[in-house]
Amino acid sequence: MTERTVSEPLQPSALIWRVVLLITLMGLLVGMVIFGFRQAQAADPYIQQVLTLRGDEVRGQAIFQMNCAVCHGIAADGEVGPSLQQVSSHLSKIGLINQVVSGKTPPMPQFQPDPQDMADLLEYLEAL
């Protein structure tokens, strides 16, 4: 067995394994951060309360028409804001709630309806 000196390059297979290991570790770290963030969101008392309530789609549509239709269109098919048709297929309930209350996507305003109104709006959005 010969000793490898510091200046010798790594064999391609050893380099590949190190890259694979690094990518795997980075993926695990990102997953833990995302999981922790989602757990923190789910622990939010407002979100917990909204999720325990039964929403009314008809009331949710009325709330949407009063607060959201100006930007998202009367049929939620997009105007200034994006279309919300089938929005629940790519955003979870928690994701939808966070999007509504955060206002982090300009020009969407921050909007935090009372928990029952949010549950109703969520029911409507999930029906789109």
Summary of the structure (lengths in Angstrom):
residues: 128
radius of gyration: 23.1
end to end distance: 67.5
largest distance: 77.7
contacts: 312
relative contact order: 0.14
helix: 62%
strand: 0%
